[in-house]
Amino acid sequence: MAKQDKSNDRAHEPDDLPEEADTQEISVDELIDKLAALQERAEAEQKKAEEMKDTALRLQAEFDNYRKRTNETNKRVREDGRLEVLEKVIPLLDVIEQAMGMIGDKNVLSGMRMVQDQMRAVLTAFGIERMETDGEYFDPRFHEAILQVDAEGSEEKDTIRQTVQAGYTLGERVVRAARVIVVK
């Protein structure tokens, strides 16, 4: 017990005094200067945090825009690929229709109609619709005039007299323009 614990000696010192108080005294002006420096540092850190938050928000918005563009591009590429295949099917349907006009056997003709109906059902399932053009007004966005003829009887000018080759649409998009004969 002859040796006393140094921590016991400190126990008698007041806790609210800084340890440096014994060796150094700080003036009020120095404290104000240190406080001002700390305030400037805090403001600088706050500004830096706001800039980082702004950068993060901008990056998030850019990523969202990139994701949307990528989704749109992927959707368009899938639609274009599907459309490319369907554009190859449409001429086959034309050939079947031409062949049906040449077939004399009723059983063969019946079989060809079934194939034609199935091919049309496939096109319809993918949203491809055949344009109804006979008697309609000519519209260059949807029709290709291959011949102009004089009006007969009560025919109106710029109407379609006959469809030579059917046209097809996918929604508002023209897959193939209808080839038509137009009344002039």
BALOBA-1460 file (C-alpha; in Angstrom, 3 decimals):
// residues 184
<rec num="1" residu="m" x="0.000" y="0.000" z="0.000"/>
<rec num="2" residu="a" x="2.915" y="2.253" z="0.022"/>
<rec num="3" residu="k" x="2.551" y="2.789" z="-3.639"/>
<rec num="4" residu="q" x="-0.422" y="4.861" z="-4.574"/>
<rec num="5" residu="d" x="-2.220" y="4.507" z="-7.866"/>
<rec num="6" residu="k" x="-1.837" y="7.567" z="-10.068"/>
<rec num="7" residu="s" x="-5.394" y="7.181" z="-11.287"/>
<rec num="8" residu="n" x="-6.564" y="7.800" z="-7.737"/>
<rec num="9" residu="d" x="-4.763" y="11.150" z="-7.723"/>
<rec num="10" residu="r" x="-6.564" y="12.188" z="-10.858"/>
<rec num="11" residu="a" x="-9.836" y="11.211" z="-9.370"/>
<rec num="12" residu="h" x="-9.623" y="14.268" z="-7.169"/>
<rec num="13" residu="e" x="-9.118" y="16.651" z="-10.140"/>
<rec num="14" residu="p" x="-12.167" y="18.301" z="-11.667"/>
<rec num="15" residu="d" x="-13.392" y="16.485" z="-14.840"/>
<rec num="16" residu="d" x="-14.510" y="19.578" z="-16.704"/>
<rec num="17" residu="l" x="-11.004" y="21.036" z="-17.164"/>
<rec num="18" residu="p" x="-9.064" y="20.048" z="-20.260"/>
<rec num="19" residu="e" x="-5.782" y="18.226" z="-19.666"/>
<rec num="20" residu="e" x="-3.896" y="20.966" z="-21.496"/>
<rec num="21" residu="a" x="-5.187" y="23.557" z="-19.083"/>
<rec num="22" residu="d" x="-2.268" y="22.972" z="-16.794"/>
<rec num="23" residu="t" x="0.323" y="23.667" z="-19.463"/>
<rec num="24" residu="q" x="-1.329" y="26.053" z="-21.921"/>
<rec num="25" residu="e" x="-3.863" y="28.792" z="-21.688"/>
<rec num="26" residu="i" x="-6.089" y="29.615" z="-24.725"/>
<rec num="27" residu="s" x="-7.382" y="33.081" z="-25.200"/>
<rec num="28" residu="v" x="-10.952" y="33.872" z="-26.246"/>
<rec num="29" residu="d" x="-9.718" y="35.286" z="-29.570"/>
<rec num="30" residu="e" x="-7.891" y="32.048" z="-30.324"/>
<rec num="31" residu="l" x="-11.046" y="30.077" z="-29.522"/>
<rec num="32" residu="i" x="-13.083" y="32.345" z="-31.811"/>
<rec num="33" residu="d" x="-10.492" y="31.862" z="-34.591"/>
<rec num="34" residu="k" x="-10.543" y="28.075" z="-34.134"/>
<rec num="35" residu="l" x="-14.338" y="28.093" z="-34.101"/>
<rec num="36" residu="a" x="-14.406" y="30.170" z="-37.307"/>
<rec num="37" residu="a" x="-11.933" y="27.769" z="-38.956"/>
<rec num="38" residu="l" x="-14.050" y="24.795" z="-37.909"/>
<rec num="39" residu="q" x="-17.166" y="26.548" z="-39.214"/>
<rec num="40" residu="e" x="-15.469" y="27.134" z="-42.600"/>
<rec num="41" residu="r" x="-14.373" y="23.500" z="-42.718"/>
<rec num="42" residu="a" x="-17.919" y="22.338" z="-41.878"/>
<rec num="43" residu="e" x="-19.356" y="24.556" z="-44.617"/>
<rec num="44" residu="a" x="-16.801" y="23.235" z="-47.115"/>
<rec num="45" residu="e" x="-17.661" y="19.648" z="-46.154"/>
<rec num="46" residu="q" x="-21.389" y="20.440" z="-46.447"/>
<rec num="47" residu="k" x="-20.819" y="21.910" z="-49.920"/>
<rec num="48" residu="k" x="-18.784" y="18.862" z="-50.913"/>
<rec num="49" residu="a" x="-21.548" y="16.557" z="-49.631"/>
<rec num="50" residu="e" x="-24.172" y="18.492" z="-51.625"/>
<rec num="51" residu="e" x="-22.015" y="18.264" z="-54.761"/>
<rec num="52" residu="m" x="-21.633" y="14.507" z="-54.248"/>
<rec num="53" residu="k" x="-25.381" y="14.144" z="-53.734"/>
<rec num="54" residu="d" x="-26.024" y="16.162" z="-56.901"/>
<rec num="55" residu="t" x="-23.551" y="13.989" z="-58.828"/>
<rec num="56" residu="a" x="-25.200" y="10.837" z="-57.508"/>
<rec num="57" residu="l" x="-28.654" y="12.089" z="-58.520"/>
<rec num="58" residu="r" x="-27.385" y="13.019" z="-61.978"/>
<rec num="59" residu="l" x="-25.748" y="9.609" z="-62.398"/>
<rec num="60" residu="q" x="-28.944" y="7.906" z="-61.303"/>
<rec num="61" residu="a" x="-30.971" y="9.940" z="-63.816"/>
<rec num="62" residu="e" x="-28.460" y="9.159" z="-66.570"/>
<rec num="63" residu="f" x="-28.637" y="5.463" z="-65.716"/>
<rec num="64" residu="d" x="-32.443" y="5.541" z="-65.782"/>
<rec num="65" residu="n" x="-32.333" y="7.245" z="-69.197"/>
<rec num="66" residu="y" x="-29.779" y="4.673" z="-70.411"/>
<rec num="67" residu="r" x="-31.985" y="1.822" z="-69.168"/>
<rec num="68" residu="k" x="-35.035" y="3.301" z="-70.916"/>
<rec num="69" residu="r" x="-33.107" y="3.821" z="-74.163"/>
<rec num="70" residu="t" x="-31.753" y="0.274" z="-73.987"/>
<rec num="71" residu="n" x="-35.226" y="-1.157" z="-73.394"/>
<rec num="72" residu="e" x="-36.604" y="0.861" z="-76.315"/>
<rec num="73" residu="t" x="-33.732" y="-0.245" z="-78.551"/>
<rec num="74" residu="n" x="-34.219" y="-3.886" z="-77.565"/>
<rec num="75" residu="k" x="-37.948" y="-3.625" z="-78.192"/>
<rec num="76" residu="r" x="-37.360" y="-2.032" z="-81.598"/>
<rec num="77" residu="v" x="-34.743" y="-4.663" z="-82.542"/>
<rec num="78" residu="r" x="-37.109" y="-7.515" z="-81.571"/>
<rec num="79" residu="e" x="-39.948" y="-5.902" z="-83.535"/>
<rec num="80" residu="d" x="-37.704" y="-5.318" z="-86.557"/>
<rec num="81" residu="g" x="-36.504" y="-8.945" z="-86.431"/>
<rec num="82" residu="r" x="-40.043" y="-10.261" z="-86.178"/>
<rec num="83" residu="l" x="-41.129" y="-7.930" z="-88.983"/>
<rec num="84" residu="e" x="-38.264" y="-9.105" z="-91.200"/>
<rec num="85" residu="v" x="-39.458" y="-12.699" z="-90.867"/>
<rec num="86" residu="l" x="-43.080" y="-11.763" z="-91.455"/>
<rec num="87" residu="e" x="-42.121" y="-9.748" z="-94.540"/>
<rec num="88" residu="k" x="-40.749" y="-13.001" z="-95.956"/>
<rec num="89" residu="v" x="-44.049" y="-14.804" z="-95.228"/>
<rec num="90" residu="i" x="-46.265" y="-12.252" z="-97.008"/>
<rec num="91" residu="p" x="-44.951" y="-13.056" z="-100.535"/>
<rec num="92" residu="l" x="-45.615" y="-16.747" z="-99.843"/>
<rec num="93" residu="l" x="-49.218" y="-15.844" z="-99.151"/>
<rec num="94" residu="d" x="-49.302" y="-13.997" z="-102.498"/>
<rec num="95" residu="v" x="-47.995" y="-17.099" z="-104.291"/>
<rec num="96" residu="i" x="-50.628" y="-19.275" z="-102.610"/>
<rec num="97" residu="e" x="-53.368" y="-16.862" z="-103.715"/>
<rec num="98" residu="q" x="-52.063" y="-16.919" z="-107.297"/>
<rec num="99" residu="a" x="-51.805" y="-20.716" z="-107.269"/>
<rec num="100" residu="m" x="-55.356" y="-21.013" z="-105.971"/>
<rec num="101" residu="g" x="-56.566" y="-19.244" z="-109.099"/>
<rec num="102" residu="m" x="-54.942" y="-21.923" z="-111.256"/>
<rec num="103" residu="i" x="-56.044" y="-25.032" z="-109.366"/>
<rec num="104" residu="g" x="-58.984" y="-26.900" z="-110.857"/>
<rec num="105" residu="d" x="-59.214" y="-29.767" z="-108.352"/>
<rec num="106" residu="k" x="-61.634" y="-28.894" z="-105.535"/>
<rec num="107" residu="n" x="-59.790" y="-31.049" z="-102.957"/>
<rec num="108" residu="v" x="-56.437" y="-29.429" z="-103.698"/>
<rec num="109" residu="l" x="-58.090" y="-25.992" z="-103.675"/>
<rec num="110" residu="s" x="-59.634" y="-26.767" z="-100.289"/>
<rec num="111" residu="g" x="-56.203" y="-27.757" z="-98.913"/>
<rec num="112" residu="m" x="-54.656" y="-24.576" z="-100.266"/>
<rec num="113" residu="r" x="-57.391" y="-22.504" z="-98.589"/>
<rec num="114" residu="m" x="-56.542" y="-24.176" z="-95.268"/>
<rec num="115" residu="v" x="-52.854" y="-23.276" z="-95.718"/>
<rec num="116" residu="q" x="-53.821" y="-19.720" z="-96.695"/>
<rec num="117" residu="d" x="-56.064" y="-19.379" z="-93.626"/>
<rec num="118" residu="q" x="-53.308" y="-20.654" z="-91.339"/>
<rec num="119" residu="m" x="-50.764" y="-18.244" z="-92.805"/>
<rec num="120" residu="r" x="-53.199" y="-15.349" z="-92.376"/>
<rec num="121" residu="a" x="-53.811" y="-16.458" z="-88.773"/>
<rec num="122" residu="v" x="-50.052" y="-16.375" z="-88.114"/>
<rec num="123" residu="l" x="-49.808" y="-12.856" z="-89.517"/>
<rec num="124" residu="t" x="-52.819" y="-11.739" z="-87.466"/>
<rec num="125" residu="a" x="-51.320" y="-13.289" z="-84.313"/>
<rec num="126" residu="f" x="-48.298" y="-11.030" z="-84.783"/>
<rec num="127" residu="g" x="-50.466" y="-7.965" z="-85.375"/>
<rec num="128" residu="i" x="-50.084" y="-7.877" z="-89.154"/>
<rec num="129" residu="e" x="-53.352" y="-6.815" z="-90.797"/>
<rec num="130" residu="r" x="-54.290" y="-6.983" z="-94.460"/>
<rec num="131" residu="m" x="-55.404" y="-3.613" z="-95.834"/>
<rec num="132" residu="e" x="-58.864" y="-3.360" z="-97.338"/>
<rec num="133" residu="t" x="-58.354" y="-1.053" z="-100.299"/>
<rec num="134" residu="d" x="-60.964" y="-1.551" z="-103.038"/>
<rec num="135" residu="g" x="-63.247" y="1.499" z="-103.203"/>
<rec num="136" residu="e" x="-61.122" y="3.452" z="-100.687"/>
<rec num="137" residu="y" x="-59.471" y="6.786" z="-101.440"/>
<rec num="138" residu="f" x="-55.877" y="6.575" z="-102.595"/>
<rec num="139" residu="d" x="-53.391" y="7.433" z="-99.842"/>
<rec num="140" residu="p" x="-49.702" y="7.389" z="-100.851"/>
<rec num="141" residu="r" x="-48.702" y="6.479" z="-97.293"/>
<rec num="142" residu="f" x="-50.509" y="3.136" z="-97.652"/>
<rec num="143" residu="h" x="-50.905" y="2.582" z="-101.408"/>
<rec num="144" residu="e" x="-48.639" y="2.364" z="-104.417"/>
<rec num="145" residu="a" x="-50.393" y="3.321" z="-107.649"/>
<rec num="146" residu="i" x="-49.212" y="1.074" z="-110.467"/>
<rec num="147" residu="l" x="-51.797" y="2.272" z="-112.974"/>
<rec num="148" residu="q" x="-54.253" y="5.152" z="-113.378"/>
<rec num="149" residu="v" x="-57.476" y="4.637" z="-115.312"/>
<rec num="150" residu="d" x="-60.321" y="6.902" z="-116.423"/>
<rec num="151" residu="a" x="-63.464" y="6.981" z="-114.313"/>
<rec num="152" residu="e" x="-66.362" y="4.799" z="-115.392"/>
<rec num="153" residu="g" x="-69.921" y="5.558" z="-114.338"/>
<rec num="154" residu="s" x="-70.177" y="6.788" z="-110.752"/>
<rec num="155" residu="e" x="-66.533" y="6.189" z="-109.763"/>
<rec num="156" residu="e" x="-64.971" y="9.068" z="-107.860"/>
<rec num="157" residu="k" x="-61.596" y="10.531" z="-108.703"/>
<rec num="158" residu="d" x="-58.641" y="9.247" z="-106.603"/>
<rec num="159" residu="t" x="-60.426" y="6.082" z="-105.496"/>
<rec num="160" residu="i" x="-58.964" y="2.612" z="-105.795"/>
<rec num="161" residu="r" x="-60.652" y="0.557" z="-108.475"/>
<rec num="162" residu="q" x="-58.690" y="-2.654" z="-107.976"/>
<rec num="163" residu="t" x="-56.026" y="-4.077" z="-105.677"/>
<rec num="164" residu="v" x="-53.303" y="-5.847" z="-107.641"/>
<rec num="165" residu="q" x="-51.264" y="-6.880" z="-104.603"/>
<rec num="166" residu="a" x="-52.546" y="-6.694" z="-101.016"/>
<rec num="167" residu="g" x="-50.909" y="-4.352" z="-98.539"/>
<rec num="168" residu="y" x="-50.235" y="-5.090" z="-94.867"/>
<rec num="169" residu="t" x="-49.813" y="-2.982" z="-91.733"/>
<rec num="170" residu="l" x="-48.509" y="-3.511" z="-88.235"/>
<rec num="171" residu="g" x="-50.478" y="-0.989" z="-86.218"/>
<rec num="172" residu="e" x="-49.826" y="2.339" z="-87.974"/>
<rec num="173" residu="r" x="-46.641" y="1.045" z="-89.589"/>
<rec num="174" residu="v" x="-46.872" y="-0.053" z="-93.237"/>
<rec num="175" residu="v" x="-45.251" y="-3.456" z="-93.697"/>
<rec num="176" residu="r" x="-45.968" y="-3.482" z="-97.416"/>
<rec num="177" residu="a" x="-47.878" y="-0.884" z="-99.417"/>
<rec num="178" residu="a" x="-50.831" y="-2.128" z="-101.420"/>
<rec num="179" residu="r" x="-50.269" y="-2.038" z="-105.181"/>
<rec num="180" residu="v" x="-53.424" y="-0.594" z="-106.687"/>
<rec num="181" residu="i" x="-55.131" y="0.737" z="-109.794"/>
<rec num="182" residu="v" x="-56.410" y="4.267" z="-109.188"/>
<rec num="183" residu="v" x="-59.234" y="6.179" z="-110.878"/>
<rec num="184" residu="k" x="-57.989" y="9.500" z="-112.260"/>
